[in-house]
Amino acid sequence: QVLIQLKEAENREIQRVINKYHQQHRLLSSMLNCRTSPHIETSV
């Protein structure tokens, strides 16, 4: 019983880290997309 609870807590922690990583990755990729998108370069 305790092992199962530990496993669930561990999975929740991993899931939280993965979610945080995905949010940062999405933010980074959107920033990169803004920087590398051609229509912004042509408007400057």
PDBQT receptor file of N, H, CA, C and O in Angstrom, charges set to zero:
ATOM      1  N   GLN A   1       0.843  -1.212   0.000  1.00  0.00    +0.000 N 
ATOM      2  CA  GLN A   1       0.000   0.000   0.000  1.00  0.00    +0.000 C 
ATOM      3  C   GLN A   1       0.874   1.257   0.000  1.00  0.00    +0.000 C 
ATOM      4  O   GLN A   1       0.641   2.187  -0.773  1.00  0.00    +0.000 OA
ATOM      5  N   VAL A   2       1.869   1.272   0.866  1.00  0.00    +0.000 N 
ATOM      6  H   VAL A   2       2.059   0.517   1.494  1.00  0.00    +0.000 HD
ATOM      7  CA  VAL A   2       2.753   2.439   0.934  1.00  0.00    +0.000 C 
ATOM      8  C   VAL A   2       3.554   2.584  -0.357  1.00  0.00    +0.000 C 
ATOM      9  O   VAL A   2       3.768   3.695  -0.841  1.00  0.00    +0.000 OA
ATOM     10  N   LEU A   3       3.992   1.462  -0.904  1.00  0.00    +0.000 N 
ATOM     11  H   LEU A   3       3.818   0.560  -0.510  1.00  0.00    +0.000 HD
ATOM     12  CA  LEU A   3       4.759   1.490  -2.146  1.00  0.00    +0.000 C 
ATOM     13  C   LEU A   3       3.934   2.077  -3.283  1.00  0.00    +0.000 C 
ATOM     14  O   LEU A   3       4.442   2.852  -4.093  1.00  0.00    +0.000 OA
ATOM     15  N   ILE A   4       2.662   1.705  -3.338  1.00  0.00    +0.000 N 
ATOM     16  H   ILE A   4       2.249   1.076  -2.680  1.00  0.00    +0.000 HD
ATOM     17  CA  ILE A   4       1.783   2.221  -4.388  1.00  0.00    +0.000 C 
ATOM     18  C   ILE A   4       1.614   3.731  -4.235  1.00  0.00    +0.000 C 
ATOM     19  O   ILE A   4       1.642   4.471  -5.218  1.00  0.00    +0.000 OA
ATOM     20  N   GLN A   5       1.437   4.179  -2.985  1.00  0.00    +0.000 N 
ATOM     21  H   GLN A   5       1.414   3.578  -2.186  1.00  0.00    +0.000 HD
ATOM     22  CA  GLN A   5       1.282   5.622  -2.757  1.00  0.00    +0.000 C 
ATOM     23  C   GLN A   5       2.553   6.370  -3.156  1.00  0.00    +0.000 C 
ATOM     24  O   GLN A   5       2.486   7.442  -3.756  1.00  0.00    +0.000 OA
ATOM     25  N   LEU A   6       3.702   5.804  -2.822  1.00  0.00    +0.000 N 
ATOM     26  H   LEU A   6       3.757   4.932  -2.334  1.00  0.00    +0.000 HD
ATOM     27  CA  LEU A   6       4.972   6.424  -3.209  1.00  0.00    +0.000 C 
ATOM     28  C   LEU A   6       5.077   6.511  -4.727  1.00  0.00    +0.000 C 
ATOM     29  O   LEU A   6       5.494   7.528  -5.281  1.00  0.00    +0.000 OA
ATOM     30  N   LYS A   7       4.693   5.427  -5.382  1.00  0.00    +0.000 N 
ATOM     31  H   LYS A   7       4.355   4.601  -4.932  1.00  0.00    +0.000 HD
ATOM     32  CA  LYS A   7       4.765   5.385  -6.840  1.00  0.00    +0.000 C 
ATOM     33  C   LYS A   7       3.867   6.448  -7.454  1.00  0.00    +0.000 C 
ATOM     34  O   LYS A   7       4.253   7.116  -8.413  1.00  0.00    +0.000 OA
ATOM     35  N   GLU A   8       2.672   6.604  -6.902  1.00  0.00    +0.000 N 
ATOM     36  H   GLU A   8       2.358   6.062  -6.123  1.00  0.00    +0.000 HD
ATOM     37  CA  GLU A   8       1.744   7.608  -7.427  1.00  0.00    +0.000 C 
ATOM     38  C   GLU A   8       2.290   9.012  -7.222  1.00  0.00    +0.000 C 
ATOM     39  O   GLU A   8       2.198   9.857  -8.113  1.00  0.00    +0.000 OA
ATOM     40  N   ALA A   9       2.859   9.260  -6.047  1.00  0.00    +0.000 N 
ATOM     41  H   ALA A   9       2.934   8.574  -5.323  1.00  0.00    +0.000 HD
ATOM     42  CA  ALA A   9       3.431  10.574  -5.765  1.00  0.00    +0.000 C 
ATOM     43  C   ALA A   9       4.588  10.857  -6.722  1.00  0.00    +0.000 C 
ATOM     44  O   ALA A   9       4.747  11.975  -7.210  1.00  0.00    +0.000 OA
ATOM     45  N   GLU A  10       5.386   9.834  -6.977  1.00  0.00    +0.000 N 
ATOM     46  H   GLU A  10       5.257   8.925  -6.580  1.00  0.00    +0.000 HD
ATOM     47  CA  GLU A  10       6.502   9.976  -7.898  1.00  0.00    +0.000 C 
ATOM     48  C   GLU A  10       6.006  10.296  -9.309  1.00  0.00    +0.000 C 
ATOM     49  O   GLU A  10       6.540  11.177  -9.983  1.00  0.00    +0.000 OA
ATOM     50  N   ASN A  11       4.981   9.569  -9.741  1.00  0.00    +0.000 N 
ATOM     51  H   ASN A  11       4.547   8.854  -9.194  1.00  0.00    +0.000 HD
ATOM     52  CA  ASN A  11       4.425   9.809 -11.068  1.00  0.00    +0.000 C 
ATOM     53  C   ASN A  11       3.860  11.220 -11.184  1.00  0.00    +0.000 C 
ATOM     54  O   ASN A  11       4.006  11.872 -12.219  1.00  0.00    +0.000 OA
ATOM     55  N   ARG A  12       3.213  11.688 -10.117  1.00  0.00    +0.000 N 
ATOM     56  H   ARG A  12       3.095  11.159  -9.277  1.00  0.00    +0.000 HD
ATOM     57  CA  ARG A  12       2.647  13.031 -10.129  1.00  0.00    +0.000 C 
ATOM     58  C   ARG A  12       3.767  14.064 -10.253  1.00  0.00    +0.000 C 
ATOM     59  O   ARG A  12       3.645  15.044 -10.987  1.00  0.00    +0.000 OA
ATOM     60  N   GLU A  13       4.849  13.830  -9.529  1.00  0.00    +0.000 N 
ATOM     61  H   GLU A  13       4.948  13.034  -8.932  1.00  0.00    +0.000 HD
ATOM     62  CA  GLU A  13       5.993  14.740  -9.571  1.00  0.00    +0.000 C 
ATOM     63  C   GLU A  13       6.596  14.777 -10.975  1.00  0.00    +0.000 C 
ATOM     64  O   GLU A  13       6.895  15.845 -11.509  1.00  0.00    +0.000 OA
ATOM     65  N   ILE A  14       6.770  13.588 -11.563  1.00  0.00    +0.000 N 
ATOM     66  H   ILE A  14       6.527  12.720 -11.129  1.00  0.00    +0.000 HD
ATOM     67  CA  ILE A  14       7.314  13.507 -12.925  1.00  0.00    +0.000 C 
ATOM     68  C   ILE A  14       6.390  14.222 -13.900  1.00  0.00    +0.000 C 
ATOM     69  O   ILE A  14       6.848  14.957 -14.774  1.00  0.00    +0.000 OA
ATOM     70  N   GLN A  15       5.092  14.004 -13.745  1.00  0.00    +0.000 N 
ATOM     71  H   GLN A  15       4.720  13.407 -13.035  1.00  0.00    +0.000 HD
ATOM     72  CA  GLN A  15       4.115  14.633 -14.640  1.00  0.00    +0.000 C 
ATOM     73  C   GLN A  15       4.188  16.158 -14.523  1.00  0.00    +0.000 C 
ATOM     74  O   GLN A  15       4.066  16.874 -15.518  1.00  0.00    +0.000 OA
ATOM     75  N   ARG A  16       4.390  16.647 -13.283  1.00  0.00    +0.000 N 
ATOM     76  H   ARG A  16       4.490  16.065 -12.475  1.00  0.00    +0.000 HD
ATOM     77  CA  ARG A  16       4.469  18.089 -13.064  1.00  0.00    +0.000 C 
ATOM     78  C   ARG A  16       5.707  18.666 -13.748  1.00  0.00    +0.000 C 
ATOM     79  O   ARG A  16       5.654  19.730 -14.366  1.00  0.00    +0.000 OA
ATOM     80  N   VAL A  17       6.820  17.943 -13.626  1.00  0.00    +0.000 N 
ATOM     81  H   VAL A  17       6.862  17.079 -13.125  1.00  0.00    +0.000 HD
ATOM     82  CA  VAL A  17       8.056  18.399 -14.271  1.00  0.00    +0.000 C 
ATOM     83  C   VAL A  17       7.905  18.409 -15.790  1.00  0.00    +0.000 C 
ATOM     84  O   VAL A  17       8.344  19.339 -16.467  1.00  0.00    +0.000 OA
ATOM     85  N   ILE A  18       7.273  17.354 -16.311  1.00  0.00    +0.000 N 
ATOM     86  H   ILE A  18       6.917  16.599 -15.761  1.00  0.00    +0.000 HD
ATOM     87  CA  ILE A  18       7.063  17.264 -17.760  1.00  0.00    +0.000 C 
ATOM     88  C   ILE A  18       6.167  18.407 -18.236  1.00  0.00    +0.000 C 
ATOM     89  O   ILE A  18       6.437  19.025 -19.265  1.00  0.00    +0.000 OA
ATOM     90  N   ASN A  19       5.101  18.685 -17.484  1.00  0.00    +0.000 N 
ATOM     91  H   ASN A  19       4.881  18.183 -16.647  1.00  0.00    +0.000 HD
ATOM     92  CA  ASN A  19       4.205  19.779 -17.860  1.00  0.00    +0.000 C 
ATOM     93  C   ASN A  19       4.940  21.108 -17.864  1.00  0.00    +0.000 C 
ATOM     94  O   ASN A  19       4.762  21.922 -18.770  1.00  0.00    +0.000 OA
ATOM     95  N   LYS A  20       5.772  21.325 -16.843  1.00  0.00    +0.000 N 
ATOM     96  H   LYS A  20       5.917  20.663 -16.108  1.00  0.00    +0.000 HD
ATOM     97  CA  LYS A  20       6.531  22.569 -16.765  1.00  0.00    +0.000 C 
ATOM     98  C   LYS A  20       7.492  22.678 -17.939  1.00  0.00    +0.000 C 
ATOM     99  O   LYS A  20       7.649  23.749 -18.525  1.00  0.00    +0.000 OA
ATOM    100  N   TYR A  21       8.138  21.561 -18.281  1.00  0.00    +0.000 N 
ATOM    101  H   TYR A  21       8.012  20.691 -17.804  1.00  0.00    +0.000 HD
ATOM    102  CA  TYR A  21       9.054  21.552 -19.414  1.00  0.00    +0.000 C 
ATOM    103  C   TYR A  21       8.312  21.866 -20.705  1.00  0.00    +0.000 C 
ATOM    104  O   TYR A  21       8.805  22.628 -21.536  1.00  0.00    +0.000 OA
ATOM    105  N   HIS A  22       7.121  21.278 -20.879  1.00  0.00    +0.000 N 
ATOM    106  H   HIS A  22       6.721  20.658 -20.204  1.00  0.00    +0.000 HD
ATOM    107  CA  HIS A  22       6.350  21.513 -22.087  1.00  0.00    +0.000 C 
ATOM    108  C   HIS A  22       5.938  22.975 -22.202  1.00  0.00    +0.000 C 
ATOM    109  O   HIS A  22       5.968  23.547 -23.292  1.00  0.00    +0.000 OA
ATOM    110  N   GLN A  23       5.551  23.585 -21.072  1.00  0.00    +0.000 N 
ATOM    111  H   GLN A  23       5.527  23.120 -20.187  1.00  0.00    +0.000 HD
ATOM    112  CA  GLN A  23       5.179  24.998 -21.093  1.00  0.00    +0.000 C 
ATOM    113  C   GLN A  23       6.366  25.858 -21.517  1.00  0.00    +0.000 C 
ATOM    114  O   GLN A  23       6.229  26.745 -22.359  1.00  0.00    +0.000 OA
ATOM    115  N   GLN A  24       7.543  25.585 -20.923  1.00  0.00    +0.000 N 
ATOM    116  H   GLN A  24       7.653  24.864 -20.239  1.00  0.00    +0.000 HD
ATOM    117  CA  GLN A  24       8.735  26.340 -21.280  1.00  0.00    +0.000 C 
ATOM    118  C   GLN A  24       9.093  26.119 -22.738  1.00  0.00    +0.000 C 
ATOM    119  O   GLN A  24       9.481  27.059 -23.432  1.00  0.00    +0.000 OA
ATOM    120  N   HIS A  25       8.965  24.880 -23.213  1.00  0.00    +0.000 N 
ATOM    121  H   HIS A  25       8.650  24.117 -22.650  1.00  0.00    +0.000 HD
ATOM    122  CA  HIS A  25       9.302  24.554 -24.589  1.00  0.00    +0.000 C 
ATOM    123  C   HIS A  25       8.367  25.281 -25.550  1.00  0.00    +0.000 C 
ATOM    124  O   HIS A  25       8.799  25.781 -26.588  1.00  0.00    +0.000 OA
ATOM    125  N   ARG A  26       7.080  25.336 -25.195  1.00  0.00    +0.000 N 
ATOM    126  H   ARG A  26       6.730  24.930 -24.351  1.00  0.00    +0.000 HD
ATOM    127  CA  ARG A  26       6.117  26.020 -26.047  1.00  0.00    +0.000 C 
ATOM    128  C   ARG A  26       6.439  27.514 -26.096  1.00  0.00    +0.000 C 
ATOM    129  O   ARG A  26       6.376  28.142 -27.153  1.00  0.00    +0.000 OA
ATOM    130  N   LEU A  27       6.784  28.071 -24.931  1.00  0.00    +0.000 N 
ATOM    131  H   LEU A  27       6.835  27.561 -24.072  1.00  0.00    +0.000 HD
ATOM    132  CA  LEU A  27       7.154  29.477 -24.864  1.00  0.00    +0.000 C 
ATOM    133  C   LEU A  27       8.383  29.748 -25.730  1.00  0.00    +0.000 C 
ATOM    134  O   LEU A  27       8.409  30.700 -26.511  1.00  0.00    +0.000 OA
ATOM    135  N   LEU A  28       9.404  28.893 -25.581  1.00  0.00    +0.000 N 
ATOM    136  H   LEU A  28       9.383  28.120 -24.947  1.00  0.00    +0.000 HD
ATOM    137  CA  LEU A  28      10.629  29.043 -26.363  1.00  0.00    +0.000 C 
ATOM    138  C   LEU A  28      10.344  28.941 -27.852  1.00  0.00    +0.000 C 
ATOM    139  O   LEU A  28      10.810  29.773 -28.630  1.00  0.00    +0.000 OA
ATOM    140  N   SER A  29       9.588  27.937 -28.253  1.00  0.00    +0.000 N 
ATOM    141  H   SER A  29       9.210  27.261 -27.620  1.00  0.00    +0.000 HD
ATOM    142  CA  SER A  29       9.344  27.738 -29.676  1.00  0.00    +0.000 C 
ATOM    143  C   SER A  29       8.511  28.880 -30.253  1.00  0.00    +0.000 C 
ATOM    144  O   SER A  29       8.704  29.267 -31.405  1.00  0.00    +0.000 OA
ATOM    145  N   SER A  30       7.589  29.419 -29.461  1.00  0.00    +0.000 N 
ATOM    146  H   SER A  30       7.432  29.104 -28.525  1.00  0.00    +0.000 HD
ATOM    147  CA  SER A  30       6.806  30.547 -29.954  1.00  0.00    +0.000 C 
ATOM    148  C   SER A  30       7.685  31.788 -30.094  1.00  0.00    +0.000 C 
ATOM    149  O   SER A  30       7.512  32.573 -31.027  1.00  0.00    +0.000 OA
ATOM    150  N   MET A  31       8.630  31.962 -29.164  1.00  0.00    +0.000 N 
ATOM    151  H   MET A  31       8.770  31.325 -28.407  1.00  0.00    +0.000 HD
ATOM    152  CA  MET A  31       9.567  33.075 -29.284  1.00  0.00    +0.000 C 
ATOM    153  C   MET A  31      10.440  32.903 -30.519  1.00  0.00    +0.000 C 
ATOM    154  O   MET A  31      10.687  33.857 -31.256  1.00  0.00    +0.000 OA
ATOM    155  N   LEU A  32      10.905  31.677 -30.736  1.00  0.00    +0.000 N 
ATOM    156  H   LEU A  32      10.705  30.901 -30.137  1.00  0.00    +0.000 HD
ATOM    157  CA  LEU A  32      11.736  31.398 -31.910  1.00  0.00    +0.000 C 
ATOM    158  C   LEU A  32      10.932  31.595 -33.188  1.00  0.00    +0.000 C 
ATOM    159  O   LEU A  32      11.446  32.129 -34.171  1.00  0.00    +0.000 OA
ATOM    160  N   ASN A  33       9.678  31.168 -33.179  1.00  0.00    +0.000 N 
ATOM    161  H   ASN A  33       9.260  30.734 -32.381  1.00  0.00    +0.000 HD
ATOM    162  CA  ASN A  33       8.826  31.340 -34.353  1.00  0.00    +0.000 C 
ATOM    163  C   ASN A  33       8.638  32.815 -34.672  1.00  0.00    +0.000 C 
ATOM    164  O   ASN A  33       8.661  33.205 -35.840  1.00  0.00    +0.000 OA
ATOM    165  N   CYS A  34       8.452  33.639 -33.642  1.00  0.00    +0.000 N 
ATOM    166  H   CYS A  34       8.433  33.321 -32.694  1.00  0.00    +0.000 HD
ATOM    167  CA  CYS A  34       8.309  35.071 -33.859  1.00  0.00    +0.000 C 
ATOM    168  C   CYS A  34       9.583  35.638 -34.478  1.00  0.00    +0.000 C 
ATOM    169  O   CYS A  34       9.529  36.475 -35.378  1.00  0.00    +0.000 OA
ATOM    170  N   ARG A  35      10.718  35.174 -33.987  1.00  0.00    +0.000 N 
ATOM    171  H   ARG A  35      10.761  34.494 -33.256  1.00  0.00    +0.000 HD
ATOM    172  CA  ARG A  35      11.977  35.712 -34.458  1.00  0.00    +0.000 C 
ATOM    173  C   ARG A  35      12.298  35.265 -35.880  1.00  0.00    +0.000 C 
ATOM    174  O   ARG A  35      12.905  36.014 -36.645  1.00  0.00    +0.000 OA
ATOM    175  N   THR A  36      11.888  34.038 -36.238  1.00  0.00    +0.000 N 
ATOM    176  H   THR A  36      11.395  33.430 -35.617  1.00  0.00    +0.000 HD
ATOM    177  CA  THR A  36      12.293  33.488 -37.531  1.00  0.00    +0.000 C 
ATOM    178  C   THR A  36      11.179  33.551 -38.570  1.00  0.00    +0.000 C 
ATOM    179  O   THR A  36      11.402  33.162 -39.716  1.00  0.00    +0.000 OA
ATOM    180  N   SER A  37       9.997  34.024 -38.213  1.00  0.00    +0.000 N 
ATOM    181  H   SER A  37       9.816  34.340 -37.282  1.00  0.00    +0.000 HD
ATOM    182  CA  SER A  37       8.917  34.047 -39.194  1.00  0.00    +0.000 C 
ATOM    183  C   SER A  37       9.176  35.143 -40.229  1.00  0.00    +0.000 C 
ATOM    184  O   SER A  37       9.536  36.264 -39.867  1.00  0.00    +0.000 OA
ATOM    185  N   PRO A  38       8.994  34.827 -41.508  1.00  0.00    +0.000 N 
ATOM    186  CA  PRO A  38       9.384  35.741 -42.590  1.00  0.00    +0.000 C 
ATOM    187  C   PRO A  38       8.583  37.044 -42.633  1.00  0.00    +0.000 C 
ATOM    188  O   PRO A  38       9.121  38.086 -43.007  1.00  0.00    +0.000 OA
ATOM    189  N   HIS A  39       7.297  36.993 -42.253  1.00  0.00    +0.000 N 
ATOM    190  H   HIS A  39       6.860  36.146 -41.950  1.00  0.00    +0.000 HD
ATOM    191  CA  HIS A  39       6.485  38.198 -42.408  1.00  0.00    +0.000 C 
ATOM    192  C   HIS A  39       6.933  39.306 -41.455  1.00  0.00    +0.000 C 
ATOM    193  O   HIS A  39       6.756  40.488 -41.751  1.00  0.00    +0.000 OA
ATOM    194  N   ILE A  40       7.510  38.928 -40.317  1.00  0.00    +0.000 N 
ATOM    195  H   ILE A  40       7.654  37.968 -40.077  1.00  0.00    +0.000 HD
ATOM    196  CA  ILE A  40       8.039  39.938 -39.399  1.00  0.00    +0.000 C 
ATOM    197  C   ILE A  40       9.304  40.557 -39.986  1.00  0.00    +0.000 C 
ATOM    198  O   ILE A  40       9.523  41.763 -39.869  1.00  0.00    +0.000 OA
ATOM    199  N   GLU A  41      10.137  39.729 -40.618  1.00  0.00    +0.000 N 
ATOM    200  H   GLU A  41       9.960  38.749 -40.714  1.00  0.00    +0.000 HD
ATOM    201  CA  GLU A  41      11.375  40.232 -41.214  1.00  0.00    +0.000 C 
ATOM    202  C   GLU A  41      11.067  41.194 -42.356  1.00  0.00    +0.000 C 
ATOM    203  O   GLU A  41      11.760  42.198 -42.521  1.00  0.00    +0.000 OA
ATOM    204  N   THR A  42      10.045  40.903 -43.139  1.00  0.00    +0.000 N 
ATOM    205  H   THR A  42       9.482  40.088 -43.006  1.00  0.00    +0.000 HD
ATOM    206  CA  THR A  42       9.737  41.770 -44.275  1.00  0.00    +0.000 C 
ATOM    207  C   THR A  42       9.103  43.071 -43.815  1.00  0.00    +0.000 C 
ATOM    208  O   THR A  42       9.222  44.093 -44.490  1.00  0.00    +0.000 OA
ATOM    209  N   SER A  43       8.421  43.041 -42.658  1.00  0.00    +0.000 N 
ATOM    210  H   SER A  43       8.324  42.211 -42.109  1.00  0.00    +0.000 HD
ATOM    211  CA  SER A  43       7.765  44.258 -42.195  1.00  0.00    +0.000 C 
ATOM    212  C   SER A  43       8.768  45.232 -41.582  1.00  0.00    +0.000 C 
ATOM    213  O   SER A  43       8.500  46.430 -41.497  1.00  0.00    +0.000 OA
ATOM    214  N   VAL A  44       9.919  44.720 -41.158  1.00  0.00    +0.000 N 
ATOM    215  H   VAL A  44      10.136  43.746 -41.227  1.00  0.00    +0.000 HD
ATOM    216  CA  VAL A  44      10.918  45.603 -40.544  1.00  0.00    +0.000 C 
ATOM    217  C   VAL A  44      11.630  46.393 -41.631  1.00  0.00    +0.000 C 
ATOM    218  O   VAL A  44      12.511  47.198 -41.331  1.00  0.00    +0.000 OA
TER     219      VAL A  44
